[in-house]
Amino acid sequence: MTVAPTDTAITEIVENALLGGRVRLRQPARGYRAGMDAALLAAAVPATPGQSVIEAGCGAGAVLTQIAARCPGTRLTGLERDPAAAALAGDNAALNNIAERTTLLTGDVAAGFRALDCPPFDWAVSNPPFFDDPAALRAPAPGKQGAWMADDGLTAWTGFLLKAVRENGRIVMIHRADRLADILALLAPGAGAFAIRPVQPYADEPAKRVLVLAIKTGKAPLRLLPALVLHDRSGAKHTPEAEAILRGEAALAW
Protein backbone atom coordinates (compact mmCIF):
# COMPACT_ATOMS: atom_id res chain seq x y z
CA MET A 1 0.00 0.00 0.00
CA THR A 2 1.39 3.43 -0.94
CA VAL A 3 0.15 6.58 0.77
CA ALA A 4 1.97 9.91 0.65
CA PRO A 5 2.71 11.61 3.97
CA THR A 6 -0.20 13.67 5.24
CA ASP A 7 0.21 17.38 5.82
CA THR A 8 -3.32 18.03 7.06
CA ALA A 9 -4.98 16.72 10.18
CA ILE A 10 -8.36 15.12 10.78
CA THR A 11 -8.85 15.88 14.43
CA GLU A 12 -11.90 13.76 15.27
CA ILE A 13 -12.73 10.33 13.85
CA VAL A 14 -15.88 8.25 14.16
CA GLU A 15 -16.24 4.59 13.28
CA ASN A 16 -19.31 3.26 11.44
CA ALA A 17 -20.41 -0.28 10.65
CA LEU A 18 -21.40 -0.93 7.02
CA LEU A 19 -22.89 -3.92 5.21
CA GLY A 20 -24.46 -5.28 8.37
CA GLY A 21 -21.18 -5.03 10.27
CA ARG A 22 -18.98 -6.71 7.67
CA VAL A 23 -17.12 -3.43 7.08
CA ARG A 24 -15.74 -0.99 9.66
CA LEU A 25 -15.22 2.52 8.36
CA ARG A 26 -13.40 5.29 10.16
CA GLN A 27 -14.16 8.74 8.80
CA PRO A 28 -14.13 12.37 9.92
CA ALA A 29 -16.72 13.28 12.53
CA ARG A 30 -17.19 16.63 10.76
CA GLY A 31 -17.28 17.55 7.10
CA TYR A 32 -18.07 15.14 4.30
CA ARG A 33 -19.06 11.64 5.40
CA ALA A 34 -19.83 8.73 3.09
CA GLY A 35 -23.36 7.35 3.09
CA MET A 36 -26.00 6.04 0.72
CA ASP A 37 -24.25 7.03 -2.53
CA ALA A 38 -21.08 5.15 -1.58
CA ALA A 39 -23.10 2.07 -0.63
CA LEU A 40 -25.01 2.08 -3.93
CA LEU A 41 -21.86 2.59 -6.01
CA ALA A 42 -20.14 -0.35 -4.31
CA ALA A 43 -23.24 -2.52 -4.80
CA ALA A 44 -23.15 -1.76 -8.54
CA VAL A 45 -19.63 -3.15 -9.13
CA PRO A 46 -19.81 -6.93 -9.63
CA ALA A 47 -16.07 -7.42 -10.03
CA THR A 48 -14.84 -11.02 -10.09
CA PRO A 49 -11.75 -12.56 -8.45
CA GLY A 50 -8.54 -11.39 -10.10
CA GLN A 51 -10.08 -8.27 -11.61
CA SER A 52 -8.72 -4.80 -10.83
CA VAL A 53 -10.78 -1.81 -9.70
CA ILE A 54 -9.75 1.84 -9.44
CA GLU A 55 -11.83 4.47 -7.69
CA ALA A 56 -11.30 8.12 -8.59
CA GLY A 57 -11.73 10.27 -5.51
CA CYS A 58 -11.80 7.49 -2.92
CA GLY A 59 -11.97 9.68 0.20
CA ALA A 60 -11.68 7.60 3.36
CA GLY A 61 -12.29 4.38 1.42
CA ALA A 62 -16.01 3.77 1.94
CA VAL A 63 -16.52 2.44 -1.59
CA LEU A 64 -13.29 0.46 -1.76
CA THR A 65 -13.86 -1.33 1.54
CA GLN A 66 -17.41 -2.26 0.55
CA ILE A 67 -16.32 -3.51 -2.88
CA ALA A 68 -13.65 -5.59 -1.15
CA ALA A 69 -16.26 -7.18 1.12
CA ARG A 70 -18.64 -7.83 -1.75
CA CYS A 71 -16.04 -9.00 -4.27
CA PRO A 72 -13.39 -11.28 -2.74
CA GLY A 73 -10.15 -11.63 -4.67
CA THR A 74 -10.33 -8.28 -6.44
CA ARG A 75 -7.38 -5.88 -6.56
CA LEU A 76 -8.25 -2.36 -5.45
CA THR A 77 -6.68 1.05 -6.10
CA GLY A 78 -7.88 4.38 -4.76
CA LEU A 79 -6.86 7.83 -5.99
CA GLU A 80 -7.38 10.73 -3.58
CA ARG A 81 -5.96 14.24 -3.73
CA ASP A 82 -6.33 14.96 0.01
CA PRO A 83 -3.37 13.30 1.76
CA ALA A 84 -5.23 13.11 5.08
CA ALA A 85 -8.18 11.32 3.48
CA ALA A 86 -5.84 8.99 1.59
CA ALA A 87 -4.06 8.13 4.82
CA LEU A 88 -7.40 7.40 6.47
CA ALA A 89 -8.34 5.16 3.54
CA GLY A 90 -5.12 3.27 4.20
CA ASP A 91 -6.08 2.89 7.85
CA ASN A 92 -9.48 1.54 6.80
CA ALA A 93 -7.88 -0.97 4.45
CA ALA A 94 -5.77 -2.28 7.32
CA LEU A 95 -8.77 -2.27 9.68
CA ASN A 96 -10.72 -4.46 7.24
CA ASN A 97 -7.81 -6.78 6.43
CA ILE A 98 -7.60 -5.80 2.77
CA ALA A 99 -4.28 -3.91 2.85
CA GLU A 100 -2.49 -6.63 0.86
CA ARG A 101 -4.76 -6.10 -2.13
CA THR A 102 -5.25 -2.34 -1.82
CA THR A 103 -3.11 0.50 -3.17
CA LEU A 104 -3.76 4.12 -2.21
CA LEU A 105 -2.36 6.91 -4.36
CA THR A 106 -2.41 10.64 -3.77
CA GLY A 107 -3.02 12.65 -6.89
CA ASP A 108 -5.53 14.81 -8.72
CA VAL A 109 -8.03 13.50 -11.24
CA ALA A 110 -7.39 16.67 -13.24
CA ALA A 111 -3.83 15.49 -13.96
CA GLY A 112 -5.27 12.60 -15.95
CA PHE A 113 -4.85 8.85 -15.69
CA ARG A 114 -1.52 8.78 -17.53
CA ALA A 115 0.06 10.75 -14.67
CA LEU A 116 -0.33 7.66 -12.46
CA ASP A 117 1.80 5.50 -14.76
CA CYS A 118 -0.50 2.51 -14.09
CA PRO A 119 -1.74 -0.18 -16.47
CA PRO A 120 -5.45 0.09 -17.33
CA PHE A 121 -8.00 -1.46 -14.99
CA ASP A 122 -10.95 -3.80 -15.47
CA TRP A 123 -13.24 -1.38 -13.60
CA ALA A 124 -13.11 2.38 -12.99
CA VAL A 125 -15.68 3.78 -10.58
CA SER A 126 -16.44 7.16 -9.09
CA ASN A 127 -18.87 9.32 -7.16
CA PRO A 128 -17.63 12.65 -8.58
CA PRO A 129 -18.24 15.95 -6.81
CA PHE A 130 -21.79 16.97 -7.61
CA PHE A 131 -21.25 20.63 -8.44
CA ASP A 132 -18.77 22.35 -10.73
CA ASP A 133 -20.20 25.86 -10.58
CA PRO A 134 -19.69 27.60 -7.20
CA ALA A 135 -22.30 30.21 -8.19
CA ALA A 136 -24.98 27.54 -8.68
CA LEU A 137 -25.48 26.71 -5.01
CA ARG A 138 -24.84 27.94 -1.53
CA ALA A 139 -21.18 27.30 -0.81
CA PRO A 140 -20.65 24.12 1.26
CA ALA A 141 -18.87 24.11 4.59
CA PRO A 142 -15.07 24.04 4.24
CA GLY A 143 -14.91 20.38 5.30
CA LYS A 144 -17.22 19.41 2.45
CA GLN A 145 -15.77 21.70 -0.24
CA GLY A 146 -13.48 19.12 -1.83
CA ALA A 147 -16.14 16.41 -1.93
CA TRP A 148 -18.93 18.58 -3.31
CA MET A 149 -17.19 21.04 -5.65
CA ALA A 150 -15.41 19.78 -8.78
CA ASP A 151 -12.64 22.26 -9.51
CA ASP A 152 -12.12 20.94 -13.03
CA GLY A 153 -15.69 19.94 -13.83
CA LEU A 154 -17.31 16.69 -14.82
CA THR A 155 -15.25 16.62 -18.01
CA ALA A 156 -12.07 15.86 -16.06
CA TRP A 157 -13.70 13.02 -14.14
CA THR A 158 -15.24 11.28 -17.14
CA GLY A 159 -12.01 11.72 -19.08
CA PHE A 160 -10.03 10.10 -16.29
CA LEU A 161 -12.43 7.13 -16.09
CA LEU A 162 -12.32 6.56 -19.85
CA LYS A 163 -8.52 6.38 -19.85
CA ALA A 164 -8.40 4.27 -16.68
CA VAL A 165 -10.07 1.16 -18.13
CA ARG A 166 -8.90 -1.34 -20.71
CA GLU A 167 -10.88 -1.98 -23.89
CA ASN A 168 -14.21 -3.54 -22.87
CA GLY A 169 -13.54 -2.44 -19.29
CA ARG A 170 -16.43 -1.16 -17.20
CA ILE A 171 -17.06 2.35 -15.89
CA VAL A 172 -19.60 2.88 -13.10
CA MET A 173 -20.66 6.29 -11.79
CA ILE A 174 -23.27 7.63 -9.41
CA HIS A 175 -24.30 11.24 -9.85
CA ARG A 176 -27.16 13.71 -9.83
CA ALA A 177 -30.02 12.68 -12.12
CA ASP A 178 -30.08 16.10 -13.75
CA ARG A 179 -26.54 15.56 -15.05
CA LEU A 180 -27.38 12.33 -16.89
CA ALA A 181 -27.35 13.93 -20.35
CA ASP A 182 -23.94 15.47 -19.65
CA ILE A 183 -22.51 12.17 -18.39
CA LEU A 184 -23.68 10.27 -21.47
CA ALA A 185 -22.38 12.96 -23.83
CA LEU A 186 -18.97 13.03 -22.14
CA LEU A 187 -18.58 9.25 -22.07
CA ALA A 188 -19.97 8.59 -25.56
CA PRO A 189 -16.78 9.34 -27.53
CA GLY A 190 -15.02 6.39 -25.89
CA ALA A 191 -17.70 4.17 -24.40
CA GLY A 192 -21.13 2.74 -25.05
CA ALA A 193 -23.48 -0.09 -24.11
CA PHE A 194 -24.86 2.21 -21.43
CA ALA A 195 -27.08 0.94 -18.64
CA ILE A 196 -28.86 3.47 -16.44
CA ARG A 197 -30.55 2.80 -13.12
CA PRO A 198 -32.51 5.72 -11.64
CA VAL A 199 -32.56 6.04 -7.84
CA GLN A 200 -35.77 7.52 -6.50
CA PRO A 201 -36.39 8.70 -2.92
CA TYR A 202 -40.02 7.47 -3.21
CA ALA A 203 -41.88 5.63 -5.97
CA ASP A 204 -44.02 8.71 -6.69
CA GLU A 205 -41.10 11.17 -6.80
CA PRO A 206 -38.55 11.84 -9.57
CA ALA A 207 -35.13 10.25 -9.40
CA LYS A 208 -32.47 12.37 -7.69
CA ARG A 209 -29.55 10.06 -8.47
CA VAL A 210 -28.56 7.84 -11.38
CA LEU A 211 -26.16 4.95 -11.54
CA VAL A 212 -24.52 4.71 -14.96
CA LEU A 213 -22.63 1.74 -16.37
CA ALA A 214 -20.59 2.21 -19.55
CA ILE A 215 -18.36 -0.23 -21.43
CA LYS A 216 -15.28 1.14 -23.15
CA THR A 217 -15.77 0.72 -26.91
CA GLY A 218 -19.13 -0.98 -26.17
CA LYS A 219 -21.69 -0.88 -28.98
CA ALA A 220 -24.84 -2.42 -27.49
CA PRO A 221 -28.02 -0.31 -27.26
CA LEU A 222 -28.64 1.79 -24.16
CA ARG A 223 -30.71 0.07 -21.46
CA LEU A 224 -32.91 1.94 -18.97
CA LEU A 225 -33.30 -0.33 -15.96
CA PRO A 226 -36.01 -0.38 -13.28
CA ALA A 227 -35.55 2.29 -10.64
CA LEU A 228 -34.29 1.58 -7.16
CA VAL A 229 -36.76 3.12 -4.69
CA LEU A 230 -35.16 4.00 -1.36
CA HIS A 231 -38.18 4.72 0.86
CA ASP A 232 -41.90 3.98 1.06
CA ARG A 233 -44.71 5.50 3.11
CA SER A 234 -44.89 2.65 5.64
CA GLY A 235 -42.65 4.37 8.18
CA ALA A 236 -39.72 1.99 7.68
CA LYS A 237 -36.35 3.65 7.15
CA HIS A 238 -35.82 1.99 3.75
CA THR A 239 -37.69 -0.22 1.33
CA PRO A 240 -36.87 -3.93 1.68
CA GLU A 241 -34.84 -3.81 -1.55
CA ALA A 242 -32.78 -0.83 -0.40
CA GLU A 243 -32.28 -2.33 3.06
CA ALA A 244 -30.99 -5.58 1.57
CA ILE A 245 -28.45 -3.64 -0.48
CA LEU A 246 -27.29 -1.58 2.49
CA ARG A 247 -26.84 -4.73 4.58
CA GLY A 248 -24.85 -6.42 1.83
CA GLU A 249 -27.50 -9.09 1.28
CA ALA A 250 -28.19 -7.99 -2.31
CA ALA A 251 -26.40 -6.20 -5.14
CA LEU A 252 -27.48 -3.97 -7.99
CA ALA A 253 -27.48 -6.15 -11.08
CA TRP A 254 -26.85 -4.76 -14.54
N, C-alpha and C positions, 0 to 999 in steps of 0.2 A: 504494500500500500504506500502511495506517495502523496504526502500532503505538505505544502509549503508552510514555513513558519508563520504563525498568526501574529499580526501586529495590531489587532483590535481585540477587545475583550467582550465576552458575553457574561454579564455579572451574575445573572440568576437563571438557573436551569430547572425545568420541570421534566418529569418522566411520565410518559403516557403509554398505555397498553393498546396495541392495535391488533387487528385480526383475531379477536377473541383471546388476546394474551400471548399469541405466538410471537409477536414482535414487541420489543421495548424500544421506545423512541425518546431520546432526550433532546429537548429543543428549548429555545429561549422562552422565559416566562412572559416577556414583553416583546412587542413587535410582531412580525409575521410568524404565524404558527400553521403548520400543515394540518389539513383536515380532509373534508370530503373529496375535494378535487384530486388530492394525492392518492387517496384510496381507490378512486374510480380509475385513474390512469394506470395504477399498478394492476388492477383487476382486468385491464384491457390489453395486457401484454402476455400472450400465451407462449413465452419462449420455452424451448425444449433443451434438455441437457446438452451441454457443449456449445450452445449458441452464446453469442456475445451481445450485450446490451449497453448502450451509452445513454445517459440522461444529461441533457443540457440544462444547466441551472438546477443542480441537485439539492441546494440548500443543506439542511441537516441530515438528509438521507431518508426522508419518509418514503419516497417512492422506491428507491433502491432496496431498502430493507424489506419492504412488502413484496417486491418482485422476487427477491431472494427466497422468502418464505413460500411463495406460491410456485416458484419454478426452480426446484433443486437442480444443481449441476450447471447452472448458467454462470457466465463470467460477466461481471458488472463493472462499469466505469462511470464515475460521476465527474462532471465539470462544473465548477463553482468559482465565481470571481471573488467572493468574500472569503478571505483566508480563515476567519473565525468560524464561519459556517462550514467550510470544507473540513476544518479540524474537528468540528462536532460530528460531521458525517463519518469521519474516520473513527471517532469514539463509538458511534452507533454501530458501525460495522463490527468492531471488536465486541461490543456488548451482545450482539446477536450471532456471534460466532461465524461471521461471513468474511472476516478480514482477508483470509487466504485467497478468496476469489473476487475481491473488490479492490479497485484502484481509484483513488481520488486525486483529481488534478485541479490546480487553481489556474484559471484563465478566463478570458472574456469571449463569449459567443461572437461578439463583433469582430474578433480577430480571425474568425473562420476556422473550419475544421483542419485545414492543412497546417495551421500553426501548432497543432498538437503532435504532428508527426506520428500519427497512429494509423494502423491499417483500418480499412472500413469495417463496420460492425454489421451484425445481422439485424439488429433493431436499434433505432434511435427514437427516443421518447422525450417529451417535454411538456411542462405546464408553463408556457411563457408568461412574462408579465402581461397583465391584461390591458394596460393603457400605455400608449406611446405619444400622447398629447397632454402635457401637463395642464393646458388651459381647458381641457375637456371635463375635468372633474375637480372636486375639492382635493387639495394636495393631501396625500396620506401622511400619517405620522412618520417621523424620521426612521423609526425601526422597521417600517413597512415599505419605505421608498424603493429599495432595490428590488423587492419582490413584485411590486405592483406597477412600477414605471419602467418601460422598456426604452432605454436611452437611444438605442439604434433602430427601434421599430420592429414590427413583425417580420419585415423583409430579412433582417439579419438572422432571426431565429429559424425561419423556414429554409433559408439558404444553408445554414449550418447543418440542419437535419438532412437535407438532400445530399450534401457531400459526405455525411457521416456514415451512410449505409452503402453496402455493396449493391451491385445490380440484383434486382428482385428482393432486396432487403425491405424491411417494414419500417414505416414511420408512424408513430402514434402520438397525437396531441390532444389535450383538452383545453378548451378556450371558451370565450364568450360566444353565445349563439349568434350575436349580431356581427361577428367577424367571420362567419363561415364563408361568405363569398370571397373575402380577401384571402383566407387560408387556401381555398381551392385554386384561386388564380395564381397565388405565389408558388404553390407546389406543382401545378400542372405542367410547367416546362420540363420537369424531370421525373415526374411520377404520375401514376394513374391508378386504375382499379380501386377507386375511392369507396370506402364504406363509412357511413355517417350514422352515429347513434345520438339522437337528441336526449338531453337530460332535463326533465321537467320537475319543478318543485311539487306540483299537483297535476292530476290528470286533466283538469279543466283550465290549466294555465299554460302560457307559452313556455317553450324551452328557454332556459337561461344559459345553459352550457351545451356544448357539443363535443363528443369524442370523434376524432377523425382518424381513420386508418388510410394510409397511402402506400402503394408498392412502387419502388423505384423502377422505372421503365414499364410499369404495369399497363395493360391495355384493356382490361375487362371493363364492362359498363359500371357506372356508379350505382351503388346500392344504398338506399335509405332504409335503415333498420328500425324496428319498433323502439319507441322511446323507453327509457328507464324513468320511472316515476318514483320520486324519493319519499313523498309523504301522501297520506290519505286523510280523510276527515274523521277517522275513528278515534283519534286521540293518541294513538301509538306514535312513537318518535319517528319511525320509518316504516315504509311498506315492507312486507315480508321479503320481497325480492331485494330491496336495497339493504335490509338488515343482513340477509345472507351474504351479500357481497362484502359488507363492512366487517363481518365476522370471519371472512375467509372461507366460508362454506360454499361459495359460488363464484364464478367468474363472469366476465362480460364477453360472450362469444361473438366472433365476427362471421 
